[in-house]
C-alpha cells in the first residue's frame, strides 16, 4: 500500500492556520483598496452602508439594554481608564456593552478609510466620488464627538435623537457612494417621466420626516438607556398617532409611485425597486404596530430600528434607479456594474436579466 503523504492528507482542506487565513484576508482587503477596480470600490461602498446601518442598530441595543451610561465618561470609559474598569456604580455587563459599541466605531472608520483610499487610487480618479467618500471619515469623527456629548448630557433625548439622525445622513452618503461608483460622471438623465421622479424626491423627504418623528416617539417612550436619562415632555399616545398617520402617508405615496412606474412603462429595475420599498415598508409597519400593542418590547424596538435603516436605503435606491449618469469610464476597467440603460452588458444577477426583455425606454434629460 502506498504511503499517504501529509500533503495528500490535507488536500481539499483550507491551508494554513486561522491566523494565516486572517492575514490572507487582510492582505486581499488592503489590495482591493490600494489597487481598486470598479467592482472592489463598489464592494467597499456597500460595506460602508452595512457598517453604518449596523452601528445604528447596535447603538439602539445599547439603549435598549439600559447600557447607555455603562461607560459614564467620554472619551474614557470610566474615570482614569479608556477601557472598562471595576466601578461600584456600574454593571460590568453594561460597561462591556457600551464599550463594545464604542469599539465598533473603529470598524466603521476602517471601512470609511478603505473607501477613501480606493477612490483616491482609482484610475482615472473621479472627483465626484472623492468628495462623497470624504464624508465617511469626517462623519465618523463627528459622530464620535457627538457621542461624547450624548454621554455628558446624560442621554438627553435631543442629543440621542440627533445622534441617530446623523447616522441616517451617514447611511445616505454611503449609499450615494455605492450608487455613484456603479455609473459614470455624465450629467444626470432621467429614465422616467419628470413628475414621477419629482414624486420620488417628495417621497424621500416624507420618509426623512417620518424618521424624525420616529425618534421623537422613541425619545418620549420607554427604553431611555439609563435611569438617569430624561424624556421628552410629550404625550406618548399623541406622538405615536402622528407617527402612524405619517406611515400611512408614506405608504400611499409609495403605492402611487409604484403604480405610476408601471403604467408609464418605466424601466424594470425602477419598478422592482419601488416594489421592494413597498414590501419593506409594510414589514416595518407590521413591526411598529405589533410593538405598540405589546407595550414596546425591547427586541421589537431593535428590529424596528433595523427596519428604519432598511426602509431608508430602499427609498434612496429607488431614487437612484430613476436616473442615469452613463457607464463607468472605460479606462477604469472592465468590471463595471453600470446601468442597463446605458450600454449592453451581461447581467450581473438574475433580476437584471429580465430587463433585457423590457422594451427600450427613452432616456430624457432631467430638464425636459
C-alpha positions as CSV (number, residue, x, y, z in Angstrom):
1,X,0.0,0.0,0.0
2,X,1.3,3.4,-0.9
3,X,2.1,5.7,1.9
4,X,-0.2,8.7,2.1
5,X,1.8,11.9,2.2
6,X,1.0,14.8,4.5
7,X,0.1,17.0,1.6
8,X,-2.4,14.4,0.4
9,X,-3.9,14.1,3.9
10,X,-4.6,17.9,3.9
11,X,-5.7,18.1,0.3
12,X,-9.1,19.9,0.0
13,X,-8.7,21.4,3.4
14,X,-8.1,25.1,4.0
15,X,-4.4,25.6,4.1
16,X,-2.7,27.4,7.0
17,X,-3.7,28.3,10.5
18,X,-6.6,30.6,11.3
19,X,-4.1,33.4,11.8
20,X,-2.6,32.7,8.3
21,X,-6.1,32.8,6.8
22,X,-6.8,36.1,8.6
23,X,-3.6,37.6,7.3
24,X,-4.5,36.5,3.8
25,X,-8.0,38.1,4.1
26,X,-6.4,41.3,5.4
27,X,-4.0,41.3,2.5
28,X,-6.8,40.9,0.0
29,X,-8.8,43.7,1.6
30,X,-5.8,46.0,1.5
31,X,-5.1,45.1,-2.1
32,X,-8.7,45.8,-3.1
33,X,-8.4,49.3,-1.7
34,X,-4.9,50.1,-2.8
35,X,-5.3,48.6,-6.3
36,X,-9.0,49.1,-6.8
37,X,-11.3,48.1,-9.6
38,X,-14.9,49.5,-10.1
39,X,-16.2,46.3,-8.6
40,X,-13.9,46.4,-5.5
41,X,-14.7,50.0,-4.9
42,X,-18.4,49.3,-5.0
43,X,-17.9,46.5,-2.5
44,X,-16.2,48.9,-0.2
45,X,-19.1,51.3,-0.5
46,X,-21.6,48.6,0.2
47,X,-19.6,47.6,3.3
48,X,-19.9,51.2,4.4
49,X,-23.7,51.1,4.0
50,X,-23.8,47.9,6.0
51,X,-21.5,49.2,8.7
52,X,-23.4,52.4,9.2
53,X,-26.8,50.6,9.4
54,X,-25.2,48.1,11.8
55,X,-23.8,50.6,14.2
56,X,-27.2,52.4,14.3
57,X,-28.7,49.1,15.4
58,X,-26.0,48.3,17.9
59,X,-26.4,51.9,19.3
60,X,-30.1,51.1,19.8
61,X,-29.2,47.9,21.5
62,X,-27.0,49.9,24.0
63,X,-30.1,52.0,24.9
64,X,-32.5,49.0,24.9
65,X,-30.3,47.1,27.4
66,X,-30.1,50.1,29.7
67,X,-26.3,50.4,29.0
68,X,-26.3,54.0,27.7
69,X,-24.2,55.2,30.6
70,X,-22.3,51.9,31.0
71,X,-19.2,54.0,30.3
72,X,-20.1,57.1,32.3
73,X,-17.3,59.3,30.9
74,X,-16.0,60.3,27.5
75,X,-13.5,59.8,25.8
76,X,-12.6,57.5,28.7
77,X,-14.9,54.6,29.6
78,X,-14.5,55.1,33.4
79,X,-12.7,57.9,35.2
80,X,-9.0,57.3,34.7
81,X,-9.3,54.4,32.2
82,X,-10.1,54.2,28.5
83,X,-11.2,50.6,28.9
84,X,-13.8,49.2,31.3
85,X,-12.6,49.1,34.9
86,X,-14.3,47.9,38.0
87,X,-16.7,50.6,39.1
88,X,-19.1,50.2,42.1
89,X,-22.0,52.2,40.4
90,X,-21.9,50.5,37.0
91,X,-22.6,46.9,36.0
92,X,-19.6,45.1,34.2
93,X,-22.1,43.8,31.6
94,X,-23.4,47.2,30.8
95,X,-19.9,48.6,30.6
96,X,-18.9,45.9,28.2
97,X,-22.0,46.6,26.0
98,X,-21.3,50.3,25.8
99,X,-17.6,49.9,25.4
100,X,-18.2,47.3,22.6
101,X,-20.3,49.7,20.7
102,X,-17.6,52.3,21.0
103,X,-15.1,49.9,19.5
104,X,-17.4,49.2,16.6
105,X,-16.9,52.9,15.6
106,X,-13.4,51.9,14.7
107,X,-14.7,49.3,12.3
108,X,-16.9,51.9,10.6
109,X,-13.9,54.2,10.5
110,X,-11.7,51.5,8.9
111,X,-14.3,50.9,6.2
112,X,-14.6,54.6,5.7
113,X,-10.8,54.9,5.2
114,X,-10.9,51.9,2.8
115,X,-13.5,53.8,0.7
116,X,-11.3,56.9,0.6
117,X,-8.2,55.1,-0.3
118,X,-10.0,53.2,-3.0
119,X,-11.4,56.3,-4.7
120,X,-8.1,58.1,-4.4
121,X,-6.3,55.2,-6.0
122,X,-8.9,54.6,-8.8
123,X,-7.7,55.3,-12.3
124,X,-9.0,57.6,-13.6
125,X,-9.6,59.5,-10.4
126,X,-13.2,60.7,-10.1
127,X,-13.6,63.9,-8.2
128,X,-17.3,63.4,-7.5
129,X,-16.6,60.1,-5.8
130,X,-13.7,61.6,-3.8
131,X,-16.0,64.3,-2.3
132,X,-18.6,61.7,-1.4
133,X,-16.1,59.3,0.1
134,X,-14.6,62.0,2.3
135,X,-17.9,62.4,4.1
136,X,-17.4,58.9,5.6
137,X,-14.3,59.5,7.9
138,X,-15.5,63.1,8.7
139,X,-18.9,61.7,9.6
140,X,-17.3,59.1,11.9
141,X,-15.3,61.8,13.7
142,X,-18.5,64.0,14.1
143,X,-20.4,61.0,15.4
144,X,-17.7,60.2,17.9
145,X,-17.7,63.8,19.3
146,X,-21.4,63.9,19.3
147,X,-21.5,60.6,21.1
148,X,-19.4,62.2,23.9
149,X,-22.0,64.9,24.1
150,X,-24.7,62.3,24.5
151,X,-22.9,60.8,27.4
152,X,-22.1,64.2,29.0
153,X,-25.7,65.3,28.8
154,X,-26.8,62.0,30.4
155,X,-28.6,60.7,27.4
156,X,-30.7,63.8,26.8
157,X,-33.3,62.8,24.2
158,X,-32.4,65.7,21.9
159,X,-28.8,64.7,21.7
160,X,-29.7,61.0,21.3
161,X,-32.1,61.8,18.5
162,X,-29.5,63.9,16.7
163,X,-27.1,61.0,17.1
164,X,-29.4,58.7,15.2
165,X,-30.2,61.3,12.5
166,X,-26.5,61.7,11.9
167,X,-26.4,58.0,11.3
168,X,-29.2,58.4,8.8
169,X,-27.1,61.1,7.0
170,X,-24.1,58.7,7.0
171,X,-26.2,55.9,5.5
172,X,-27.3,58.3,2.7
173,X,-23.7,59.3,1.9
174,X,-22.6,55.7,1.9
175,X,-25.4,54.7,-0.4
176,X,-24.7,57.6,-2.7
177,X,-21.1,56.4,-3.0
178,X,-22.3,52.9,-3.7
179,X,-24.7,54.1,-6.4
180,X,-22.3,56.6,-8.0
181,X,-19.4,54.1,-8.1
182,X,-21.5,51.9,-10.4
183,X,-22.2,54.6,-13.0
184,X,-20.4,57.3,-14.9
185,X,-19.9,61.1,-14.5
186,X,-22.2,62.3,-17.3
187,X,-24.9,64.8,-16.4
188,X,-27.9,63.0,-14.8
189,X,-30.6,61.9,-17.2
190,X,-34.0,60.8,-16.0
191,X,-35.3,57.4,-17.1
192,X,-38.9,58.1,-16.1
193,X,-41.3,61.0,-16.5
194,X,-40.2,64.1,-14.7
195,X,-43.4,64.1,-12.5
196,X,-42.6,60.5,-11.3
197,X,-39.1,61.5,-10.4
198,X,-40.4,64.5,-8.5
199,X,-42.7,62.2,-6.6
200,X,-39.7,60.1,-5.7
201,X,-38.0,63.2,-4.3
202,X,-41.1,64.1,-2.3
203,X,-41.3,60.5,-1.0
204,X,-37.7,60.7,0.2
205,X,-38.4,64.0,2.0
206,X,-41.5,62.4,3.6
207,X,-39.5,59.4,4.6
208,X,-37.0,61.6,6.4
209,X,-39.8,63.5,8.2
210,X,-41.2,60.1,9.3
211,X,-37.7,59.1,10.7
212,X,-37.5,62.4,12.6
213,X,-41.0,61.9,14.1
214,X,-39.9,58.3,14.9
215,X,-37.0,59.4,17.0
216,X,-39.4,61.8,18.8
217,X,-41.6,58.9,19.7
218,X,-38.5,57.0,20.9
219,X,-37.4,59.9,23.0
220,X,-40.9,60.1,24.6
221,X,-41.4,56.4,25.3
222,X,-39.5,53.9,27.5
223,X,-36.0,52.5,26.9
224,X,-34.2,55.7,27.7
225,X,-30.9,53.9,28.1
226,X,-30.4,54.6,31.8
227,X,-32.5,55.5,34.8
228,X,-30.8,59.0,34.9
229,X,-31.9,59.8,31.4
230,X,-34.6,62.3,30.7
231,X,-37.5,62.1,28.3
232,X,-39.4,64.4,26.0
233,X,-42.3,66.0,27.9
234,X,-44.9,64.9,25.3
235,X,-47.9,62.7,25.3
236,X,-46.8,59.3,24.0
237,X,-50.2,58.5,22.6
238,X,-50.3,61.7,20.6
239,X,-46.8,61.4,19.1
240,X,-47.4,57.7,18.3
241,X,-50.6,58.6,16.4
242,X,-48.8,61.3,14.5
243,X,-46.1,58.8,13.6
244,X,-48.7,56.3,12.5
245,X,-50.5,58.9,10.3
246,X,-47.2,59.7,8.6
247,X,-46.7,56.0,8.0
248,X,-50.0,55.9,6.0
249,X,-49.0,59.0,4.0
250,X,-45.6,57.4,3.1
251,X,-47.3,54.1,2.2
252,X,-49.8,55.9,0.0
253,X,-47.1,57.8,-1.8
254,X,-45.1,54.6,-2.3
255,X,-48.1,52.9,-3.8
256,X,-48.7,55.9,-6.1
257,X,-45.0,55.8,-7.2
258,X,-45.2,52.1,-7.9
259,X,-48.5,52.5,-9.9
260,X,-47.0,55.4,-11.9
261,X,-43.9,53.5,-12.7
262,X,-45.9,50.5,-14.0
263,X,-48.5,52.5,-16.1
264,X,-45.7,54.6,-17.7
265,X,-43.7,51.6,-18.7
266,X,-40.7,52.7,-16.8
267,X,-37.5,50.6,-16.6
268,X,-38.0,47.2,-14.9
269,X,-35.3,47.9,-12.2
270,X,-37.1,51.1,-11.1
271,X,-40.4,49.2,-10.9
272,X,-38.9,46.3,-8.9
273,X,-37.1,48.8,-6.6
274,X,-40.4,50.5,-5.8
275,X,-42.0,47.1,-5.1
276,X,-39.1,46.2,-2.8
277,X,-39.6,49.5,-1.0
278,X,-43.3,48.9,-0.5
279,X,-42.6,45.4,0.9
280,X,-40.0,46.7,3.4
281,X,-42.4,49.5,4.4
282,X,-45.2,47.0,5.0
283,X,-42.9,44.8,7.1
284,X,-41.7,47.8,9.1
285,X,-45.3,48.9,9.6
286,X,-46.3,45.5,11.0
287,X,-43.4,45.5,13.4
288,X,-44.3,49.1,14.5
289,X,-48.0,48.3,15.2
290,X,-47.2,45.0,17.0
291,X,-44.6,46.6,19.2
292,X,-47.1,49.4,20.1
293,X,-49.8,46.9,21.2
294,X,-47.3,44.8,23.1
295,X,-46.1,47.8,25.1
296,X,-42.8,48.2,23.1
297,X,-40.7,45.2,24.0
298,X,-37.0,45.8,23.6
299,X,-36.5,43.1,20.9
300,X,-39.2,44.5,18.6
301,X,-37.8,48.1,19.1
302,X,-34.4,46.9,18.0
303,X,-36.0,45.2,14.9
304,X,-37.8,48.5,14.2
305,X,-34.6,50.4,14.2
306,X,-33.1,47.9,11.8
307,X,-36.2,48.3,9.7
308,X,-35.8,52.1,9.7
309,X,-32.4,51.8,8.2
310,X,-33.6,49.3,5.5
311,X,-36.5,51.5,4.6
312,X,-34.2,54.5,4.2
313,X,-31.8,52.5,2.0
314,X,-34.7,51.2,-0.1
315,X,-36.0,54.7,-0.6
316,X,-32.7,56.1,-1.7
317,X,-32.2,53.1,-4.1
318,X,-35.5,53.8,-5.9
319,X,-34.5,57.5,-6.5
320,X,-31.1,56.5,-7.9
321,X,-32.7,53.8,-10.2
322,X,-34.9,56.5,-11.8
323,X,-32.0,58.3,-13.4
324,X,-28.7,57.6,-15.2
325,X,-25.2,59.1,-15.5
326,X,-23.9,56.9,-18.2
327,X,-21.5,53.9,-17.9
328,X,-18.4,53.8,-15.7
329,X,-15.4,55.4,-17.6
330,X,-14.0,52.7,-19.9
331,X,-10.4,53.4,-18.7
332,X,-11.4,52.3,-15.2
333,X,-11.6,48.7,-16.2
334,X,-13.9,46.1,-17.4
335,X,-15.5,45.0,-14.1
336,X,-18.4,47.5,-14.4
337,X,-21.7,47.4,-12.7
338,X,-23.3,50.1,-14.8
339,X,-26.9,50.9,-15.6
340,X,-28.5,48.6,-18.2
341,X,-30.0,51.6,-19.9
342,X,-26.5,52.9,-20.7
343,X,-24.8,50.1,-22.6
344,X,-25.4,46.4,-23.3
345,X,-23.7,44.0,-20.9
346,X,-24.0,40.7,-19.3
347,X,-26.5,40.9,-16.4
348,X,-24.7,40.8,-13.0
349,X,-27.7,39.0,-11.4
350,X,-30.8,37.1,-12.4
351,X,-33.1,40.0,-11.7
352,X,-31.3,42.1,-14.3
353,X,-31.7,39.5,-17.0
354,X,-35.5,40.3,-17.0
355,X,-34.7,43.8,-18.1
356,X,-33.4,42.6,-21.4
357,X,-37.0,41.7,-22.3
358,X,-38.2,45.2,-21.5
359,X,-39.0,47.5,-24.4
360,X,-36.4,50.2,-24.8
361,X,-37.2,53.2,-22.7
362,X,-36.2,56.7,-23.9
363,X,-33.6,58.5,-21.7
364,X,-34.6,62.1,-21.3
365,X,-32.5,65.0,-20.0
366,X,-33.5,66.0,-16.4
367,X,-34.5,69.4,-17.5
368,X,-37.2,68.2,-20.0
